[in-house]
Amino acid sequence: MADSDIYLPMLRTHWDALTGMYAAFEDRAPILEFDVVAAQIRAYPAGDYLEELSSRTREETKKQYQKAVAEGSLMVFVRDESKEILRSYIFPLAKGSATRSRRKENGTRA
């Protein structure tokens, strides 16, 4: 990612909330969406979310998502309605990530 990416600092600021949301639905391998305007994080079933993408980007994004899941990574979309932007990011989740360690500490899934 370019250093000038205005969304990366936002995602870093909300990282704990993003990984917490992912942990809550991890067994369903969700796609997360960060809505910049509403300042909300939402989890969606991947299949439904991907089918709503334009035909121009759908197939490539499906491949990226499948690879991300296979590698234990998190796919996050940033939606910025004020700029008409929908951008995807893939972040590797480190082994022993916050989501996994929190689950072990609590003894249950979030």
trRosetta pair geometry for C-beta under 8 A, 3 or more apart (Angstrom, degrees):
i j d omega theta_ij theta_ji phi_ij phi_ji
1 5 4.8 -35 171 -15 113 153
1 8 6.0 136 128 -68 152 135
1 89 7.6 3 -74 -121 136 106
2 5 5.3 132 68 -37 75 88
5 8 4.6 73 98 -13 113 109
6 9 7.2 -53 -173 30 43 102
6 10 7.5 37 141 -11 66 112
7 10 5.3 -59 -158 40 50 116
7 11 6.0 49 148 -22 79 104
7 34 7.9 139 -167 84 110 131
7 36 7.3 -88 -114 -81 98 125
7 78 4.6 2 -155 -131 147 175
7 80 7.5 -122 -86 -41 117 129
7 87 6.5 171 17 70 163 135
7 89 7.7 -155 112 -42 125 136
8 11 5.6 -55 -145 37 34 110
8 12 6.3 36 156 -20 66 104
8 89 7.9 145 -94 -111 75 151
9 12 5.5 -52 -146 36 34 114
9 13 6.3 39 154 -24 65 103
10 13 5.7 -53 -151 32 31 114
10 14 6.5 3 158 5 65 111
10 34 7.0 151 128 144 114 145
10 36 6.7 -3 -180 -114 168 94
10 78 7.4 99 82 -127 130 130
11 14 6.2 -71 -145 52 30 94
11 15 6.6 66 149 -73 64 75
11 18 6.9 21 -161 -40 78 156
11 34 6.5 -161 -97 3 80 167
11 76 6.6 124 -130 107 126 154
11 78 7.1 -87 -64 -75 110 120
11 89 6.7 -33 -100 59 167 165
11 91 8.0 -178 157 -52 135 141
12 15 5.5 -11 -154 -38 35 115
14 17 4.7 -55 -173 49 81 115
14 18 5.5 90 124 -31 89 98
14 34 6.5 135 81 -125 152 132
14 41 6.6 170 164 -57 134 126
15 18 5.5 -55 -144 36 31 113
15 19 6.2 20 162 -11 67 106
16 19 6.1 -56 -143 42 28 102
16 20 6.1 32 154 -22 63 110
16 98 6.9 -89 -123 140 71 164
17 20 5.5 -53 -143 37 30 115
17 21 6.3 32 157 -20 64 104
17 41 5.6 162 135 4 110 151
18 21 5.9 -55 -150 35 28 108
18 22 6.4 28 151 -18 63 107
18 32 5.9 108 -152 147 88 164
18 34 7.0 -37 -92 -69 111 116
18 41 6.0 -150 -93 -131 63 148
18 74 7.3 106 149 154 110 150
18 76 6.3 -14 -153 -98 132 140
19 22 5.3 -49 -145 38 36 115
19 23 6.2 42 153 -24 66 103
19 74 7.4 -91 -100 -76 71 164
19 93 7.4 133 -124 -120 108 111
19 97 6.7 -139 -151 154 135 118
19 98 5.1 74 124 72 151 116
19 99 4.9 -134 172 -51 96 100
20 23 5.6 -51 -147 33 31 113
20 24 6.6 36 152 -25 62 102
20 98 7.9 -52 -61 121 68 117
20 99 7.3 -174 -88 -99 31 86
20 102 7.7 -19 -107 65 77 171
20 110 6.6 -143 -165 178 71 169
21 24 5.7 -50 -153 28 33 116
21 25 7.0 -8 161 15 64 106
21 30 7.9 -90 140 81 90 144
21 32 5.9 107 101 -116 127 123
21 41 5.1 -142 -31 128 161 127
21 42 7.9 -172 -169 -165 148 5
21 43 5.3 -173 164 -50 105 112
22 25 6.7 -86 -155 55 29 82
22 26 5.9 60 151 -79 70 83
22 30 6.7 -154 -126 58 61 105
22 32 6.1 -64 -72 -48 88 132
22 43 7.3 162 -89 -103 42 122
22 74 5.5 -47 -108 -123 156 124
22 93 7.8 -154 123 -84 154 141
22 99 5.9 -69 90 -89 101 151
23 26 5.4 -11 -136 -33 32 119
23 98 7.9 -95 -51 108 136 78
23 99 3.6 -168 -79 -146 109 103
23 100 8.0 -152 -113 -49 110 38
23 102 6.4 2 -148 69 168 126
23 103 6.4 -159 -163 -54 119 106
23 109 7.2 -171 163 -165 83 77
23 110 4.5 63 118 25 107 132
24 43 7.1 -155 78 -13 106 160
24 109 7.7 119 -130 155 35 92
24 110 4.5 -76 -85 106 66 106
25 28 4.9 -51 176 45 88 112
25 30 4.3 33 112 -20 131 134
25 43 4.6 146 20 161 155 156
26 29 7.3 31 -175 -74 42 42
26 30 7.7 -79 -86 12 26 92
26 99 6.5 134 -69 162 140 139
26 109 7.3 -136 42 -150 110 118
27 109 7.2 -9 -25 -142 117 161
28 45 6.5 -77 164 -110 122 75
29 46 5.9 -31 113 -18 92 135
29 69 5.2 28 -153 -124 132 127
30 43 4.1 10 164 -170 160 101
30 44 6.1 131 -164 59 97 37
30 45 6.7 -70 -117 -93 77 28
30 46 6.4 -175 -146 -47 29 81
31 43 7.4 144 73 -157 39 56
31 44 5.2 -29 65 64 90 94
31 45 7.9 13 20 112 89 16
31 46 4.8 113 -25 -104 101 71
31 49 4.6 -124 56 68 138 159
31 50 7.3 141 -29 -47 155 83
31 65 6.8 -44 -85 -126 114 127
31 75 5.3 -39 -126 92 83 109
31 76 7.7 158 -175 -101 67 28
31 77 6.5 33 162 -8 109 107
32 41 6.1 -10 -171 -171 110 98
32 42 7.0 152 -156 80 59 44
32 43 5.6 -32 -99 -98 71 67
32 44 7.7 160 -96 17 22 77
32 74 6.9 3 15 177 123 103
32 75 7.2 162 30 93 75 55
32 76 4.7 -25 78 -112 103 77
32 77 7.1 -177 95 26 51 68
33 41 7.2 158 81 -155 47 50
33 42 4.9 -14 58 60 97 94
33 43 7.9 179 18 -84 74 22
33 44 6.4 33 -8 -7 112 117
33 49 7.5 -169 -44 -137 119 136
33 76 7.2 154 -95 -165 26 63
33 77 4.6 -19 -111 68 79 100
33 78 7.6 158 -161 -91 62 18
33 79 5.7 22 -178 -11 110 114
34 40 7.6 174 -152 89 47 40
34 41 5.4 -19 -100 -101 70 76
34 76 6.1 24 -9 178 105 112
34 77 7.2 -174 25 90 66 49
34 78 5.1 -21 67 -110 100 68
34 79 7.1 177 84 24 46 72
35 38 4.2 9 113 45 127 103
35 39 7.0 -63 90 -4 79 13
35 40 4.7 5 47 55 114 84
35 41 7.7 -159 16 -76 76 28
35 42 6.9 42 -18 -2 109 108
35 79 5.0 -22 -109 68 65 108
35 81 7.7 10 -159 -13 93 102
36 39 7.2 11 -174 -74 27 53
36 78 6.3 48 -44 -177 105 94
36 79 6.6 -153 7 87 83 51
36 80 4.2 6 32 -100 140 82
36 81 7.7 -166 59 16 93 66
36 82 7.2 -94 96 21 117 106
37 79 7.9 -65 14 113 94 85
37 80 6.7 125 -33 -146 88 51
37 81 5.0 -43 -10 39 146 102
37 82 5.6 144 -83 -26 113 100
44 48 6.1 -120 170 78 103 105
44 49 4.1 103 112 -61 136 121
45 48 4.6 66 76 15 101 110
45 49 6.7 173 81 -12 49 90
46 49 5.8 -64 -145 40 29 108
46 50 5.9 23 164 -17 69 112
46 65 5.9 147 -162 174 126 144
46 69 7.9 -28 -81 -59 167 136
46 75 7.9 76 -117 60 110 133
47 50 6.1 -60 -144 38 24 107
47 51 6.4 23 159 -20 62 110
48 51 6.0 -60 -151 34 27 111
48 52 6.8 26 154 -21 62 107
49 52 5.9 -62 -160 30 32 111
49 53 7.5 44 146 -34 62 93
49 77 7.8 -167 175 -1 131 143
50 53 5.8 -37 -163 5 43 116
50 58 6.2 104 169 -152 80 81
50 61 6.0 -174 -134 106 95 111
50 62 5.3 91 -172 -84 144 84
50 65 6.4 -93 -82 0 132 159
51 58 7.1 45 -119 -140 30 127
53 57 5.2 -94 162 84 122 99
53 58 4.5 159 84 -87 108 74
53 61 5.8 14 66 43 178 152
54 57 5.3 64 64 23 89 93
54 58 6.6 -143 87 -35 38 89
55 58 5.6 -38 -129 8 32 122
57 60 6.0 -74 -161 51 53 105
57 61 5.3 48 150 -24 87 117
58 61 6.0 -71 -148 40 22 107
58 62 6.3 25 158 -24 65 106
59 62 5.6 -50 -149 30 32 114
59 63 6.7 31 153 -17 63 102
60 63 5.7 -54 -155 35 35 112
60 64 6.4 34 149 -18 66 106
61 64 5.4 -51 -145 38 37 113
61 65 6.1 40 153 -23 67 104
61 88 6.4 146 -130 -25 108 163
62 65 5.7 -53 -147 35 30 112
62 66 6.4 30 155 -19 64 105
63 66 5.8 -54 -147 36 30 110
63 67 6.4 28 155 -16 64 107
64 67 5.8 -58 -150 39 30 111
64 68 6.2 34 151 -24 65 107
64 75 7.2 117 124 -110 96 131
64 88 7.1 106 109 121 147 148
64 90 6.6 -133 170 -53 104 137
65 68 5.5 -54 -147 34 31 114
65 69 6.4 29 156 -17 65 104
65 75 5.4 -44 -115 -30 77 166
66 69 5.9 -53 -148 36 30 109
66 70 6.3 30 154 -19 63 109
67 70 5.7 -56 -147 38 31 112
67 71 6.2 16 158 -7 66 112
67 73 7.9 1 117 38 69 126
68 71 6.1 -69 -148 46 26 101
68 73 4.0 -94 -160 77 78 108
68 74 7.0 -101 172 45 120 7
68 75 4.8 103 100 -52 168 101
68 90 4.7 -130 -103 -137 123 121
69 72 7.7 39 -176 -71 30 24
69 73 7.3 -86 -56 52 22 70
69 75 7.9 -44 -49 -11 76 113
71 92 6.9 -68 135 -115 113 90
72 92 7.1 49 93 -156 84 72
72 93 5.5 -106 146 56 89 99
72 95 7.9 33 128 -78 159 68
73 90 5.1 41 143 178 137 96
73 91 6.1 168 -166 82 92 36
73 92 4.9 -56 -104 -99 97 47
73 93 6.2 169 -119 0 36 79
74 90 7.1 157 79 -156 45 53
74 91 4.9 -18 60 62 98 91
74 92 7.9 153 17 -117 78 4
74 93 5.5 86 -25 -48 102 106
75 88 6.3 -12 -170 -166 96 109
75 89 7.3 157 -154 82 50 48
75 90 5.3 -22 -99 -100 70 77
76 88 7.2 149 83 -155 43 59
76 89 4.9 -17 65 62 92 98
76 90 7.8 169 22 -86 70 29
76 91 6.8 14 5 2 114 110
77 86 6.0 -1 -177 -172 115 86
77 87 6.9 153 -156 78 64 36
77 88 5.1 -35 -98 -96 74 70
77 89 7.6 169 -89 18 27 73
78 85 7.1 -6 106 118 95 105
78 86 7.3 173 83 -148 52 39
78 87 5.0 -11 54 60 99 91
78 88 7.9 -174 15 -84 71 23
78 89 6.9 46 -17 -8 102 112
79 85 7.4 166 -152 92 34 63
79 86 5.3 1 -106 -106 72 80
80 83 4.6 6 119 40 117 100
80 84 7.5 -38 95 21 76 14
80 85 4.3 10 53 55 104 102
80 86 7.8 -165 27 -70 64 42
80 87 7.9 6 8 8 104 102
81 84 6.8 26 -158 -81 38 46
93 97 4.4 -46 178 -50 93 159
93 99 6.9 -30 -158 28 137 120
93 100 8.0 121 152 -16 121 108
94 97 4.9 134 61 -79 69 83
95 100 7.8 -35 -172 42 44 158
96 100 5.9 -114 -132 79 24 126
96 101 5.8 47 -176 -57 70 106
97 100 5.2 90 54 13 71 99
97 101 7.0 -148 94 -1 32 92
98 101 6.0 -59 -136 43 28 104
98 102 5.9 31 163 -23 65 110
99 102 6.0 -55 -145 34 24 110
99 103 6.6 25 155 -20 60 107
99 110 7.7 -89 -151 2 82 130
100 103 5.7 -55 -152 33 32 112
100 104 6.5 29 153 -17 65 105
101 104 5.6 -53 -149 37 36 111
101 105 6.3 37 153 -21 67 105
102 105 5.7 -53 -147 36 32 112
102 106 6.2 17 159 -6 66 111
102 110 6.8 18 117 -55 122 116
103 106 6.2 -66 -145 47 26 101
103 107 8.0 -149 164 25 54 6
103 108 7.1 -106 -157 97 73 27
103 109 5.7 0 -132 -106 114 50
103 110 6.7 -93 -88 -22 83 81
104 107 7.4 30 -176 -74 29 39
106 110 7.4 89 53 -74 159 68
